[in-house]
Amino acid sequence: MKPRTPGARPCRMTVSENVQNQAPARRSAFGSRFREIFPQVEKPLIAMAHVPALPGTPFYNASDGVKGLVQHVREEVAILVDAGFDAVMFCNENDRPYTLRADLVAAAVMARVVTECRPVGIPFGVDYLWDAECALAAGVATEARFIREVATGAWESDMGHWTPDAAALLRRRRHLDAQQLAIFMNVTPEFASTTGRRSPVEVAMSVAVSSVPDAILISGPMAGAEPSVSTVAEVRAGVPAQLPVLLNTGARPDNIAEYLKFADGCIVGSSLKVDGDTWNRVDPSRAKVFVRAARAG
C-alpha cells in the first residue's frame, strides 16, 4: 500500500460538502429544456392555436367534421407564424364544459390536428384542458417540444375537485422515453381556486423544488384575464433565476411591456382574436400589433 503523504487529508467527503458540490449541477438543470427550445430568444412569445370543439363535445360542428377542425387551425397557425410569434401551442379551448378525464377520441383527434397543422420553422406545444396525460400523449405522438398543464396541488374548480399528480406525469414521460418534452406547469390555474392557504409565490417556490417544472406559468382567474403584475414579480423573485416564469393569461398590447419587466415570456390567445374575444377567430392585425408591442419593450 502506498503510504499517505504526511499531512495529506484522507479522501472522504462530508454530507454537507457532497450536497454543496452537487448543487450547481442541480441548479443548472432548471430551465434547460426551455433554453433548448428557445436558444436565441430572450423572452419567447407563444401564441395559442385554439382547436374548435372536438367530436362528442357540446359545441362540435358535425357538419364540418374533423376536416373542418384541421382547416380552421391550419389557417390560424399560418396567421400566427406570419405575425412573428416564437412558438405556437395547440389547445382544445372550445371543449366546454371542460373535463378532467379526456377520452381516446379526444387524444386521437388532437394528435391528428396538431400533426396536420404543425408550424414550419418554429417550435410548437400541446395543451389539453384539463387532462395532463392526454396532453402528454398528444405531445409524444406529434413530437411537440412542450406541453402546458396543471400538474400539482389540490383545487376547487368548475370541473369539480381537482388533484393533479406531477409524480405520475413525470414518471409517464420517463416511461415513454420522452425526456426531451418540456412540461410547463401552471401553478395558478384558471376556473379554479386552491383548497390550501399558500400564496402563489409560496406554491411556485415549492413546486420548483418538489415537482421539477421546466417553466412556471402564472394565470388570472379565467381565460383572457390577467393576474396582478405584483404576483408575477413576486414569483419571478422567489423561484430560482434559471427557472423561467411566464405570463399565462391576460397578455395584451397595452400591458405586455409591464409584465415582461418580470416575466421570461408569455402565452397569449384571447388578445389575438377578433374584438379580443376568446371564442372568435384570430385577427391578423391584432396578432401583429401584439408582437410589435411586445418587441418594442
GIPE-V519814 format. One record per residue. RES is the residue in one letter. SS is DSSP state (alpha for helix, beta for strand, coil for the rest). D_LAST is the distance of its C-alpha to the last C-alpha in Angstrom with 1 decimal. Layout:
res->RES ss->SS d_last->D_LAST
res->RES ss->SS d_last->D_LAST
This chain:
res->M ss->coil d_last->66.5
res->K ss->coil d_last->64.6
res->P ss->coil d_last->64.9
res->R ss->coil d_last->61.8
res->T ss->coil d_last->60.9
res->P ss->coil d_last->62.1
res->G ss->coil d_last->59.3
res->A ss->coil d_last->56.9
res->R ss->coil d_last->54.9
res->P ss->coil d_last->55.7
res->C ss->coil d_last->53.2
res->R ss->coil d_last->51.8
res->M ss->coil d_last->48.5
res->T ss->coil d_last->48.1
res->V ss->alpha d_last->46.1
res->S ss->alpha d_last->43.5
res->E ss->alpha d_last->43.1
res->N ss->alpha d_last->42.8
res->V ss->alpha d_last->40.0
res->Q ss->alpha d_last->38.2
res->N ss->alpha d_last->38.6
res->Q ss->alpha d_last->37.3
res->A ss->alpha d_last->34.3
res->P ss->alpha d_last->32.0
res->A ss->alpha d_last->32.9
res->R ss->alpha d_last->32.1
res->R ss->alpha d_last->28.8
res->S ss->alpha d_last->27.7
res->A ss->alpha d_last->28.4
res->F ss->coil d_last->25.6
res->G ss->coil d_last->23.0
res->S ss->alpha d_last->25.0
res->R ss->alpha d_last->25.3
res->F ss->alpha d_last->21.6
res->R ss->alpha d_last->20.9
res->E ss->alpha d_last->23.7
res->I ss->alpha d_last->22.1
res->F ss->coil d_last->18.6
res->P ss->coil d_last->19.7
res->Q ss->coil d_last->17.1
res->V ss->coil d_last->14.0
res->E ss->coil d_last->11.9
res->K ss->coil d_last->10.6
res->P ss->beta d_last->12.9
res->L ss->beta d_last->12.7
res->I ss->beta d_last->16.4
res->A ss->beta d_last->18.0
res->M ss->beta d_last->21.3
res->A ss->beta d_last->24.4
res->H ss->beta d_last->26.7
res->V ss->coil d_last->30.3
res->P ss->coil d_last->32.8
res->A ss->coil d_last->35.5
res->L ss->coil d_last->37.5
res->P ss->coil d_last->41.3
res->G ss->coil d_last->43.2
res->T ss->coil d_last->40.5
res->P ss->coil d_last->41.1
res->F ss->coil d_last->38.7
res->Y ss->coil d_last->39.7
res->N ss->coil d_last->40.6
res->A ss->coil d_last->43.8
res->S ss->coil d_last->44.5
res->D ss->coil d_last->41.4
res->G ss->alpha d_last->41.9
res->V ss->alpha d_last->39.9
res->K ss->alpha d_last->39.6
res->G ss->alpha d_last->37.8
res->L ss->alpha d_last->35.3
res->V ss->alpha d_last->34.6
res->Q ss->alpha d_last->34.3
res->H ss->alpha d_last->31.9
res->V ss->alpha d_last->29.5
res->R ss->alpha d_last->29.9
res->E ss->alpha d_last->28.8
res->E ss->alpha d_last->25.7
res->V ss->alpha d_last->24.7
res->A ss->alpha d_last->25.0
res->I ss->alpha d_last->22.6
res->L ss->alpha d_last->19.9
res->V ss->alpha d_last->20.4
res->D ss->alpha d_last->20.3
res->A ss->alpha d_last->17.0
res->G ss->coil d_last->15.4
res->F ss->coil d_last->15.3
res->D ss->coil d_last->15.9
res->A ss->beta d_last->18.9
res->V ss->beta d_last->21.1
res->M ss->beta d_last->23.1
res->F ss->beta d_last->26.4
res->C ss->beta d_last->27.7
res->N ss->coil d_last->30.9
res->E ss->coil d_last->29.1
res->N ss->coil d_last->32.0
res->D ss->coil d_last->34.8
res->R ss->coil d_last->35.4
res->P ss->coil d_last->37.2
res->Y ss->coil d_last->35.6
res->T ss->coil d_last->37.9
res->L ss->coil d_last->37.7
res->R ss->coil d_last->40.1
res->A ss->coil d_last->39.4
res->D ss->coil d_last->42.4
res->L ss->alpha d_last->43.1
res->V ss->alpha d_last->42.5
res->A ss->alpha d_last->38.9
res->A ss->alpha d_last->38.2
res->A ss->alpha d_last->40.0
res->V ss->alpha d_last->38.3
res->M ss->alpha d_last->34.8
res->A ss->alpha d_last->35.7
res->R ss->alpha d_last->37.0
res->V ss->alpha d_last->34.1
res->V ss->alpha d_last->31.5
res->T ss->alpha d_last->33.8
res->E ss->alpha d_last->34.2
res->C ss->alpha d_last->30.6
res->R ss->coil d_last->28.7
res->P ss->coil d_last->25.9
res->V ss->coil d_last->26.6
res->G ss->coil d_last->24.3
res->I ss->coil d_last->21.9
res->P ss->beta d_last->23.0
res->F ss->beta d_last->24.1
res->G ss->beta d_last->25.2
res->V ss->beta d_last->27.7
res->D ss->beta d_last->28.0
res->Y ss->coil d_last->31.2
res->L ss->coil d_last->31.4
res->W ss->coil d_last->33.0
res->D ss->coil d_last->35.0
res->A ss->alpha d_last->33.5
res->E ss->alpha d_last->36.6
res->C ss->alpha d_last->36.1
res->A ss->alpha d_last->32.5
res->L ss->alpha d_last->33.7
res->A ss->alpha d_last->36.6
res->A ss->alpha d_last->34.5
res->G ss->alpha d_last->32.0
res->V ss->alpha d_last->34.9
res->A ss->alpha d_last->36.6
res->T ss->alpha d_last->33.7
res->E ss->coil d_last->32.3
res->A ss->coil d_last->29.0
res->R ss->coil d_last->26.6
res->F ss->beta d_last->25.8
res->I ss->beta d_last->27.0
res->R ss->beta d_last->25.6
res->E ss->beta d_last->28.2
res->V ss->coil d_last->29.4
res->A ss->coil d_last->31.6
res->T ss->coil d_last->32.6
res->G ss->coil d_last->34.1
res->A ss->coil d_last->36.4
res->W ss->beta d_last->35.3
res->E ss->beta d_last->36.9
res->S ss->beta d_last->35.5
res->D ss->coil d_last->36.2
res->M ss->coil d_last->37.7
res->G ss->beta d_last->40.0
res->H ss->beta d_last->40.1
res->W ss->beta d_last->37.6
res->T ss->coil d_last->38.1
res->P ss->coil d_last->36.0
res->D ss->coil d_last->37.2
res->A ss->alpha d_last->34.8
res->A ss->alpha d_last->37.9
res->A ss->alpha d_last->39.4
res->L ss->alpha d_last->36.2
res->L ss->alpha d_last->35.5
res->R ss->alpha d_last->39.2
res->R ss->alpha d_last->39.2
res->R ss->alpha d_last->36.4
res->R ss->alpha d_last->38.5
res->H ss->alpha d_last->41.6
res->L ss->coil d_last->40.0
res->D ss->coil d_last->39.0
res->A ss->coil d_last->35.4
res->Q ss->coil d_last->33.8
res->Q ss->coil d_last->31.0
res->L ss->coil d_last->29.8
res->A ss->beta d_last->26.9
res->I ss->beta d_last->27.2
res->F ss->beta d_last->24.2
res->M ss->beta d_last->25.7
res->N ss->beta d_last->24.8
res->V ss->coil d_last->26.1
res->T ss->coil d_last->25.7
res->P ss->coil d_last->27.0
res->E ss->coil d_last->27.1
res->F ss->coil d_last->30.5
res->A ss->beta d_last->31.8
res->S ss->beta d_last->32.3
res->T ss->beta d_last->33.4
res->T ss->coil d_last->37.1
res->G ss->coil d_last->36.5
res->R ss->coil d_last->35.2
res->R ss->coil d_last->32.5
res->S ss->coil d_last->29.1
res->P ss->alpha d_last->26.1
res->V ss->alpha d_last->25.2
res->E ss->alpha d_last->28.9
res->V ss->alpha d_last->29.0
res->A ss->alpha d_last->26.0
res->M ss->alpha d_last->27.4
res->S ss->alpha d_last->30.8
res->V ss->alpha d_last->29.7
res->A ss->alpha d_last->27.8
res->V ss->alpha d_last->31.3
res->S ss->alpha d_last->33.7
res->S ss->coil d_last->32.2
res->V ss->coil d_last->30.3
res->P ss->coil d_last->27.2
res->D ss->coil d_last->24.8
res->A ss->beta d_last->21.9
res->I ss->beta d_last->21.8
res->L ss->beta d_last->20.6
res->I ss->beta d_last->20.2
res->S ss->coil d_last->21.2
res->G ss->coil d_last->22.2
res->P ss->coil d_last->25.9
res->M ss->coil d_last->25.9
res->A ss->coil d_last->24.2
res->G ss->coil d_last->21.3
res->A ss->coil d_last->21.4
res->E ss->coil d_last->18.7
res->P ss->coil d_last->19.6
res->S ss->coil d_last->18.9
res->V ss->alpha d_last->15.7
res->S ss->alpha d_last->18.4
res->T ss->alpha d_last->20.1
res->V ss->alpha d_last->17.1
res->A ss->alpha d_last->16.6
res->E ss->alpha d_last->20.4
res->V ss->alpha d_last->20.8
res->R ss->alpha d_last->18.1
res->A ss->alpha d_last->20.1
res->G ss->alpha d_last->23.4
res->V ss->coil d_last->23.5
res->P ss->coil d_last->23.7
res->A ss->coil d_last->20.6
res->Q ss->coil d_last->21.4
res->L ss->coil d_last->21.5
res->P ss->coil d_last->18.4
res->V ss->beta d_last->17.5
res->L ss->beta d_last->15.9
res->L ss->beta d_last->15.4
res->N ss->coil d_last->18.3
res->T ss->coil d_last->18.7
res->G ss->coil d_last->17.2
res->A ss->coil d_last->13.7
res->R ss->coil d_last->13.1
res->P ss->coil d_last->10.7
res->D ss->coil d_last->11.3
res->N ss->coil d_last->10.7
res->I ss->alpha d_last->8.5
res->A ss->alpha d_last->5.4
res->E ss->alpha d_last->8.5
res->Y ss->alpha d_last->10.1
res->L ss->coil d_last->7.8
res->K ss->coil d_last->8.5
res->F ss->coil d_last->11.9
res->A ss->coil d_last->12.4
res->D ss->coil d_last->12.7
res->G ss->beta d_last->12.0
res->C ss->beta d_last->13.4
res->I ss->beta d_last->16.4
res->V ss->beta d_last->16.5
res->G ss->coil d_last->19.6
res->S ss->alpha d_last->20.7
res->S ss->alpha d_last->17.7
res->L ss->alpha d_last->18.5
res->K ss->beta d_last->22.1
res->V ss->alpha d_last->24.0
res->D ss->alpha d_last->23.7
res->G ss->alpha d_last->21.5
res->D ss->coil d_last->24.7
res->T ss->coil d_last->24.9
res->W ss->coil d_last->28.3
res->N ss->coil d_last->27.5
res->R ss->coil d_last->26.8
res->V ss->beta d_last->23.3
res->D ss->coil d_last->22.2
res->P ss->alpha d_last->21.0
res->S ss->alpha d_last->19.1
res->R ss->alpha d_last->17.4
res->A ss->alpha d_last->16.4
res->K ss->alpha d_last->14.9
res->V ss->alpha d_last->13.1
res->F ss->alpha d_last->11.5
res->V ss->alpha d_last->10.4
res->R ss->alpha d_last->9.0
res->A ss->alpha d_last->7.0
res->A ss->alpha d_last->5.9
res->R ss->alpha d_last->5.4
res->A ss->alpha d_last->3.8
res->G ss->coil d_last->0.0
